[in-house]
Amino acid sequence: MNIERAVERFSPIVLSIVRIMTALLLLQHPFSKFFGWPVATRTPELLSLYWFAGAIEIFFGALLLVGFYTRTVAFILSGELAFAYFMGHAPRGFFPQGNGGEAAVLFCFIFLYFACAGGGPLSIDAIWKKR
């Protein structure tokens, strides 16, 4: 089998798998903030900026997980992570490795990619499109 054909054949499924895994990784953050799971972190003060970030991440992260309005959800999450980077990390230094913002930058650009590419065939969007 030609490797190019194999890659082409499986790339839509891999897009869905990457979306699902990215959503699960994102959901760790609000779950840690609100429920202390899988690792307890500081609990956000009600209606603080940190609380709203967690609320956005849990709501839109769940939508991204199932692939519901993937492009819109991913665009919103990309903006939220860019905002989080510039508010929470950039003031501590220019380079993401030094200011602890590598994950925020990476999530931001992965979500921007999903905003362009969509959710793949394993998504609610794809199921609706078939109907």
Secondary structure, 3 states (H helix, E strand, C coil): CCHHHHHHHHHHHHHHHHHHHHHHHHHHHHHHHHHCCCCCCCCCCCCCHHHHHHHHHHHHHHHHHHCCCHHHHHHHHHHHHHHHHHHHHHHHCCCHHHHCCHHHHHHHHHHHHHHHHCCCCCCHHHHHHHC
